[in-house]
Amino acid sequence: MFIRIRALPVVSALVFALFVFSLQAAAQDKKPAPKVDKAQQAEIASAVKLVDDAMAGQPVPADFKFSWVTHLMKGRDGKEYVPFLLLFDQDQKVPPTATYYVRVANKATIAEQQKAQATYKAALAKAENEARLDPENVELSEAADKVRAQAPKVEYAFEDLKTFNLNGKAGFAFRIPSAIMVPAGDYEVYILLKEPNANVKDKKAQPKAALLKQALTVPDFSVDPLAMSSVLLTKGADTAQQGQQLQTDPAKNPYVFFQVSADAIPLDPKFDKKAWLSVSLFVYNTGLDSATSQPNLTADFAFYHKADGAEKFFNKTPPQQLNATNLGAKFDPKTGVFVGTAVPLESFPEGDYRLEIKITDKVTGKSKVENALFTVIPG
C-alpha cells in the first residue's frame, strides 16, 4: 500500500557550502577583533571563570534550569556540525538579557589541561605571595611577573560567546537554537547563561546564572558508507506553509539545512492526524555513477504500527529516486545527499509508529536502515 507524499526539494550544494563557510567564518574569523572595553572584558572574564570553576569541580550556578537536545550532521574541513536546542521550562525567572558562553572540551585532553592549570596557579600564587611579603624586593616582583607570563595555553575544540535577548520569556516555556562544529570525538560541553554584570543593580549580589554540563559523542561521518545524519521529524505542513519565509540565516536558524525551523522541531514526537509528517536527513559517502559522477540512491519509507503488544506493517511511500536527474549537474556529493519526504497522517490510526528508512546505493549495491519513532494523536 502506497501513501500520498509531498516531495521536499533537494538542497543546493552551493547553499550548503555557503552555509558551512558562514559558520566557520563566525567561529574562526581571522579579521582583527573589535576593541573590547573594560566592562566587556569583565563580563567575558566572569563567564570564563564560571566555566573554569565548573571544570575544576566546583559547584555550578543554578538560578534557573535548562536542558538540551542535539542533532548531528556532517560539516567540512574534518569537522562535524551539531545543531542543538536549549530548552527552558515554564514558570522560571530568567534575566531579560543573558550572556551565552559555550565551551567544548576534548575528554582526551581535559585531565592534562587541568593539571597544567593547577600547577601554574600554585606557582603563581606562591610567587605573588612572596612578592607581596617583600614589596621592596625587585627580584621577587620580576619573578612573579615571569611566572604570570608563563600561563599555559589552553585550546578548546570550540568556544562561542554572545548575548541573547530573553525579554518577555520569563515564566514561559521557550527554546534557544544554537550550534557547534567540532571534529569527531568524545567531549564535555559546558553551556553558561548568565545575567550581565552591568545589569545587576545590587553590586553586592551575584548575577543570576545557570550552567549545563553534558557529554557529547560526535561520530565521524566521513568513514562509513551510507552514513546518515540525525533524522528530523517535523510537521510538514508547517514547513510547506513557510516556503520562502524559512529563516536561512544559520546564526538564527541552525537547522536551516534540514529545511526546517528550529521552532518546528517537536521535543515529544507526537503529531495530530490533521498534520503532515515531514522527514529530513542526509546520506553521506555514496558511490558515484561512472556515467554521471553523481550518486544513484533509492530511499524507501515504511511505517509500522505498534498495537496490542505487536508491530504490524501499515503502509509505505513510493520509492524515492535520488540521482543525476534530480540532484543537478552542479551537485557536490561531498556535502551529502538530502533525503526528505512529507506524509499526510489522516489515514493513520492513533497510536505509536516506527518509521523505517532504507537507503539503497545502486552503484555499490549496499544498503542501510535507520529508524525513527513517533506517535499519532487525535486531530
C-alpha positions as CSV (number, residue, x, y, z in Angstrom):
1,M,0.0,0.0,0.0
2,F,1.5,3.3,-1.1
3,I,0.5,6.6,0.5
4,R,0.4,10.1,-0.9
5,I,3.6,12.1,-0.3
6,R,4.9,15.6,-0.7
7,A,8.5,15.7,-2.0
8,L,10.9,18.1,-0.4
9,P,13.3,19.9,-2.7
10,V,16.9,18.8,-2.9
11,V,19.3,21.1,-1.0
12,S,21.6,23.0,-3.2
13,A,25.3,22.1,-2.8
14,L,26.2,25.7,-3.3
15,V,23.9,26.8,-0.5
16,F,25.3,24.1,1.7
17,A,28.9,25.3,1.0
18,L,27.9,28.9,1.8
19,F,26.2,27.9,5.0
20,V,29.2,25.9,6.3
21,F,31.5,28.7,5.3
22,S,29.5,31.2,7.2
23,L,29.5,29.1,10.3
24,Q,33.3,28.6,10.1
25,A,33.8,32.2,9.4
26,A,31.8,33.1,12.5
27,A,33.7,30.7,14.7
28,Q,37.2,31.3,13.2
29,D,37.2,34.8,11.9
30,K,40.8,35.9,11.2
31,K,39.9,39.6,10.9
32,P,41.1,41.8,13.8
33,A,38.7,41.5,16.7
34,P,36.8,44.7,17.6
35,K,38.1,46.6,20.6
36,V,36.6,45.4,23.9
37,D,36.0,47.9,26.6
38,K,36.7,47.2,30.3
39,A,33.0,46.3,31.0
40,Q,33.0,43.8,28.2
41,Q,36.4,42.4,29.4
42,A,35.0,42.0,32.9
43,E,31.9,40.2,31.5
44,I,34.0,37.8,29.4
45,A,36.3,37.1,32.4
46,S,33.3,36.5,34.6
47,A,31.8,34.0,32.2
48,V,35.1,32.2,31.6
49,K,35.8,31.9,35.3
50,L,32.4,30.3,36.0
51,V,33.1,27.6,33.4
52,D,36.7,27.2,34.6
53,D,35.3,26.7,38.1
54,A,32.9,24.1,36.8
55,M,35.6,22.2,35.0
56,A,37.6,22.2,38.3
57,G,34.7,20.5,40.1
58,Q,33.3,23.5,41.9
59,P,29.5,23.9,42.3
60,V,27.8,25.3,39.3
61,P,25.2,28.1,39.4
62,A,21.6,27.0,39.1
63,D,19.4,30.1,39.4
64,F,17.2,28.7,36.6
65,K,17.3,25.4,34.6
66,F,17.5,24.4,31.0
67,S,18.3,21.2,29.1
68,W,19.4,20.5,25.5
69,V,18.6,18.3,22.5
70,T,21.2,17.7,19.9
71,H,21.3,16.6,16.3
72,L,24.3,15.6,14.2
73,M,25.3,16.1,10.6
74,K,28.5,16.3,8.5
75,G,30.4,19.5,8.4
76,R,33.5,20.4,6.4
77,D,37.3,20.5,6.8
78,G,37.3,17.5,9.0
79,K,34.6,18.7,11.4
80,E,31.0,17.7,12.1
81,Y,28.1,20.0,12.6
82,V,26.0,19.8,15.8
83,P,22.9,22.0,15.9
84,F,21.0,21.9,19.2
85,L,18.2,23.4,21.2
86,L,18.4,24.8,24.7
87,L,15.0,24.1,26.4
88,F,13.6,26.2,29.2
89,D,10.6,25.1,31.2
90,Q,7.8,27.5,32.1
91,D,7.4,29.2,35.5
92,Q,11.1,30.3,35.7
93,K,12.6,33.7,36.2
94,V,15.2,34.3,33.6
95,P,17.1,37.5,33.1
96,P,15.8,39.7,30.2
97,T,19.4,39.7,28.7
98,A,21.8,36.8,29.1
99,T,25.5,36.3,28.3
100,Y,25.8,33.0,26.5
101,Y,29.1,31.1,26.6
102,V,29.7,27.6,25.3
103,R,32.9,25.6,25.7
104,V,33.6,22.2,24.2
105,A,36.5,20.4,25.7
106,N,38.0,17.2,24.4
107,K,37.8,14.5,27.0
108,A,41.2,13.1,26.0
109,T,43.0,16.3,27.0
110,I,40.9,17.6,29.9
111,A,43.0,15.9,32.6
112,E,46.3,17.1,31.2
113,Q,45.0,20.7,30.8
114,Q,43.6,20.7,34.4
115,K,46.9,19.5,35.7
116,A,48.8,22.2,33.8
117,Q,46.4,24.9,35.0
118,A,46.6,23.7,38.7
119,T,50.5,23.7,38.5
120,Y,50.5,27.2,37.1
121,K,48.0,28.6,39.6
122,A,50.0,27.1,42.5
123,A,53.3,28.5,41.2
124,L,51.7,32.0,40.6
125,A,50.1,32.1,44.0
126,K,53.5,31.3,45.6
127,A,55.4,33.9,43.6
128,E,52.8,36.6,44.2
129,N,52.7,35.9,47.9
130,E,56.5,36.1,48.2
131,A,56.5,39.4,46.3
132,R,53.7,40.7,48.5
133,L,55.6,39.9,51.7
134,D,58.7,41.7,50.5
135,P,57.4,44.6,48.3
136,E,60.9,46.2,48.1
137,N,62.5,43.1,46.6
138,V,62.6,43.8,42.8
139,E,63.8,40.3,42.0
140,L,60.7,38.7,43.7
141,S,58.4,41.1,41.8
142,E,60.1,40.2,38.5
143,A,59.9,36.5,39.3
144,A,56.2,36.9,39.9
145,D,55.9,38.7,36.5
146,K,57.8,35.9,34.8
147,V,55.6,33.2,36.3
148,R,52.5,35.2,35.3
149,A,53.7,35.3,31.7
150,Q,54.1,31.5,31.6
151,A,50.4,30.8,31.8
152,P,49.7,27.5,29.9
153,K,47.9,28.0,26.6
154,V,44.6,26.2,26.7
155,E,42.8,25.5,23.5
156,Y,39.3,24.0,23.3
157,A,37.6,22.3,20.5
158,F,35.0,25.1,20.3
159,E,34.1,28.3,22.1
160,D,31.5,30.9,21.5
161,L,30.3,33.9,23.4
162,K,27.4,36.2,22.6
163,T,24.3,37.9,24.1
164,F,20.7,36.6,23.9
165,N,17.7,38.8,24.4
166,L,15.3,36.9,26.6
167,N,13.0,39.8,27.3
168,G,9.4,38.7,27.7
169,K,10.3,35.0,28.0
170,A,10.2,34.8,31.8
171,G,7.5,32.4,33.0
172,F,7.1,30.8,29.6
173,A,8.5,27.6,28.1
174,F,10.8,28.5,25.3
175,R,13.9,27.3,23.3
176,I,17.1,28.8,22.1
177,P,18.7,27.3,19.0
178,S,22.5,27.2,18.6
179,A,25.2,25.1,17.1
180,I,28.8,23.9,17.4
181,M,31.3,22.5,14.9
182,V,34.0,20.0,16.1
183,P,36.0,17.1,14.8
184,A,34.7,13.6,15.6
185,G,35.4,12.6,19.2
186,D,34.2,12.5,22.8
187,Y,33.6,15.8,24.5
188,E,32.4,17.6,27.6
189,V,30.2,20.6,26.7
190,Y,29.7,23.5,29.1
191,I,26.9,25.9,28.3
192,L,26.6,29.0,30.5
193,L,23.8,31.6,30.5
194,K,24.3,34.4,33.0
195,E,22.9,37.9,33.7
196,P,25.4,40.5,32.6
197,N,27.3,42.1,35.4
198,A,26.3,45.5,34.3
199,N,22.6,44.6,34.7
200,V,22.9,43.7,38.4
201,K,21.6,46.7,40.4
202,D,22.8,45.4,43.8
203,K,26.6,45.3,43.3
204,K,26.9,43.0,46.3
205,A,24.7,40.4,44.7
206,Q,25.9,37.7,42.3
207,P,24.4,37.7,38.7
208,K,21.7,35.2,38.1
209,A,23.2,32.3,36.1
210,A,22.8,28.7,35.1
211,L,25.3,26.2,33.7
212,L,24.7,23.0,31.9
213,K,27.4,20.3,31.5
214,Q,26.8,17.5,29.0
215,A,28.8,14.6,27.5
216,L,28.8,14.6,23.7
217,T,30.0,11.9,21.3
218,V,30.4,13.1,17.7
219,P,30.7,10.4,15.1
220,D,33.0,10.6,12.0
221,F,30.6,10.9,9.1
222,S,33.4,10.5,6.6
223,V,34.1,6.8,7.4
224,D,31.1,4.5,6.9
225,P,29.4,4.0,3.6
226,L,25.9,5.5,3.6
227,A,26.5,7.2,6.9
228,M,23.4,9.1,7.9
229,S,22.8,12.3,9.8
230,S,20.2,12.6,12.6
231,V,16.7,12.0,11.3
232,L,14.4,15.0,11.9
233,L,10.7,14.6,12.2
234,T,8.6,17.8,12.0
235,K,5.1,18.9,11.0
236,G,5.5,19.0,7.2
237,A,2.5,21.3,6.7
238,D,4.2,24.0,8.7
239,T,7.4,23.8,6.6
240,A,5.4,23.9,3.4
241,Q,3.5,26.9,4.5
242,Q,6.7,28.7,5.4
243,G,8.1,28.3,1.9
244,Q,10.5,31.1,1.1
245,Q,9.9,32.5,4.6
246,L,12.1,29.8,6.2
247,Q,14.8,31.6,8.1
248,T,18.0,30.9,6.1
249,D,20.5,32.7,8.4
250,P,22.3,29.8,10.2
251,A,23.1,32.2,13.1
252,K,19.3,32.5,13.7
253,N,18.2,29.0,12.5
254,P,21.0,26.4,12.8
255,Y,18.5,23.8,11.4
256,V,18.2,25.5,8.0
257,F,20.0,22.7,6.3
258,F,17.3,20.2,7.3
259,Q,14.9,22.7,5.7
260,V,13.0,23.2,8.9
261,S,12.7,26.0,11.5
262,A,14.1,25.3,14.9
263,D,10.7,26.2,16.4
264,A,9.1,23.4,14.3
265,I,11.0,20.6,15.9
266,P,8.8,18.7,18.4
267,L,10.5,17.7,21.6
268,D,8.0,14.9,22.0
269,P,7.4,13.3,18.6
270,K,3.6,13.5,18.7
271,F,1.6,14.5,15.6
272,D,-2.1,15.0,15.2
273,K,-4.0,13.3,12.4
274,K,-4.5,16.6,10.6
275,A,-0.8,17.2,10.2
276,W,1.7,16.1,7.6
277,L,4.8,14.3,8.9
278,S,7.9,15.7,7.4
279,V,11.1,13.6,7.4
280,S,14.6,15.1,6.8
281,L,18.1,13.6,6.8
282,F,21.4,13.5,4.9
283,V,23.2,10.5,3.5
284,Y,27.0,10.6,3.1
285,N,29.7,8.5,1.4
286,T,27.7,7.2,-1.5
287,G,29.0,5.5,-4.6
288,L,29.3,7.6,-7.8
289,D,27.8,6.5,-11.1
290,S,30.5,6.1,-13.7
291,A,28.5,7.9,-16.3
292,T,27.3,10.9,-14.3
293,S,29.8,11.1,-11.4
294,Q,26.7,11.5,-9.2
295,P,25.1,9.3,-6.5
296,N,22.3,7.0,-7.5
297,L,20.2,6.2,-4.5
298,T,16.7,4.8,-3.7
299,A,15.0,5.9,-0.4
300,D,12.2,3.7,1.0
301,F,10.0,4.9,3.8
302,A,7.9,2.1,5.6
303,F,5.6,2.7,8.5
304,Y,4.9,0.0,11.2
305,H,2.0,0.4,13.7
306,K,2.5,-0.8,17.2
307,A,-0.7,-2.1,18.8
308,D,-1.6,-4.8,21.3
309,G,2.0,-5.6,22.0
310,A,2.8,-6.3,18.4
311,E,4.2,-4.4,15.4
312,K,2.5,-4.7,12.1
313,F,3.3,-3.1,8.7
314,F,0.9,-0.3,8.0
315,N,2.0,1.4,4.7
316,K,4.9,2.8,2.7
317,T,5.7,5.6,0.3
318,P,6.7,5.0,-3.3
319,P,10.4,4.6,-3.7
320,Q,12.2,7.9,-3.9
321,Q,15.0,8.1,-6.6
322,L,17.9,10.4,-6.0
323,N,20.3,10.6,-8.9
324,A,21.7,12.9,-11.6
325,T,18.2,13.7,-12.9
326,N,17.1,15.5,-9.8
327,L,20.3,16.3,-7.9
328,G,21.6,18.6,-10.7
329,A,24.9,18.7,-12.6
330,K,26.5,21.1,-10.0
331,F,25.6,18.9,-7.0
332,D,28.7,18.2,-4.8
333,P,28.5,14.6,-3.4
334,K,30.9,15.6,-0.6
335,T,28.1,17.6,1.0
336,G,25.9,14.6,1.3
337,V,22.5,13.8,-0.3
338,F,19.5,15.4,1.3
339,V,16.6,12.9,1.7
340,G,13.2,14.3,2.5
341,T,9.5,13.5,2.3
342,A,6.2,14.6,3.8
343,V,3.3,12.2,4.5
344,P,-0.3,13.1,5.5
345,L,-1.3,11.4,8.7
346,E,-5.1,11.5,8.1
347,S,-5.2,7.7,7.3
348,F,-3.0,6.7,10.3
349,P,-4.9,5.2,13.2
350,E,-3.9,6.8,16.5
351,G,-1.0,5.1,18.3
352,D,2.7,4.5,18.2
353,Y,4.7,4.0,15.0
354,R,8.2,3.1,13.8
355,L,9.4,4.7,10.6
356,E,11.9,2.5,8.8
357,I,14.1,4.5,6.4
358,K,16.1,2.3,4.0
359,I,18.7,3.8,1.7
360,T,20.0,1.7,-1.2
361,D,23.0,2.6,-3.2
362,K,22.5,1.4,-6.7
363,V,26.2,2.0,-7.6
364,T,27.7,-0.1,-4.8
365,G,24.8,-2.4,-4.0
366,K,25.0,-1.5,-0.3
367,S,22.0,-0.5,1.8
368,K,21.4,0.9,5.3
369,V,18.4,1.2,7.5
370,E,17.6,3.9,10.1
371,N,14.6,4.1,12.3
372,A,12.6,6.9,13.9
373,L,9.7,6.7,16.4
374,F,6.6,8.9,16.6
375,T,3.0,8.9,17.8
376,V,-0.2,9.9,16.1
377,I,-2.8,11.6,18.3
378,P,-6.3,12.9,17.7
379,G,-6.5,16.0,15.5
